[in-house]
């Protein structure tokens, strides 16, 4: 059985669907603080899915799920992931993301589980020294979120040497889109991300979309990011797990499209997909945002044989379909 921590959240639930469709048995561990029980219920209808409510900061919870199920491998998503919040409240990030993962790893040692795929982030690189960013780029995070994840990467390397726990660290760039059948999608009660914010501004007329700064040193002055489709990303986790099973060695891979879009470009694609003009306002820069981030993901393509298939337009179309489904949930 595969344990998915944070499986009721955005990326974890898409990974769960990917594994369910490959007939894998999974157990979702989630404290439902940011994840949604409705998502778990949707997943349960699709295949062999168990749910265990628990918190990573509580080792009894983690031991509970390992006691109840025979876990063969772990895919670890559960984390806080807002850069701005991490600057204001660093302890929250280190306690959950770093010490919570330490609890998980200690439990894996105790129960002799030796394989883990970990959601790391391009935020571990900090301000890019060159782009595209490859896995050898220096890691100097500029916010506690990035630092909390980098610490885990290091701990995982130490746990490999000490206890033989093999880990694949996947450093995500920006993630976008939703399930192609609109069963699940991006659902944050407090939304901060670019694409859902643009789309929500169309649905909720009082939430005008704001561009955070247009005087960056980029082609149109707005930040450039690498938006990878969430289903493509989910497939990378399956490939990483298969790689661990076959090769039994730790490694790290960037997951991005090798292409970058500016905020203004994303906004223009949203207008095109929705076939309407969207209101926008330019406001000041958001703290902790580097101007340009995009991935060299050739290592994942070559070694994991990962082939991202979806375009940014595909992602925005699916995100828009999901926003309309989500509206019905939220209005219930
Ligand atoms: N952004 C924006 N308006 C928003 C949300 C985000 O202009 O309402 C910008 C943000 O400054 C960044 C990019 O969009 O340059 C992507 O931000 P997001 O929060 O989606 O992801 P992050 O890059 O922080 O992981």
Boltz pocket constraint, residues with backbone or C-beta under 6 A from the ligand:
constraints:
  - pocket:
      binder: B
      contacts: [[A, 83], [A, 174], [A, 192], [A, 193], [A, 194], [A, 195], [A, 197], [A, 198], [A, 209], [A, 210], [A, 211], [A, 212], [A, 213], [A, 223], [A, 224], [A, 225], [A, 263], [A, 286], [A, 289], [A, 290]]
      max_distance: 6.0
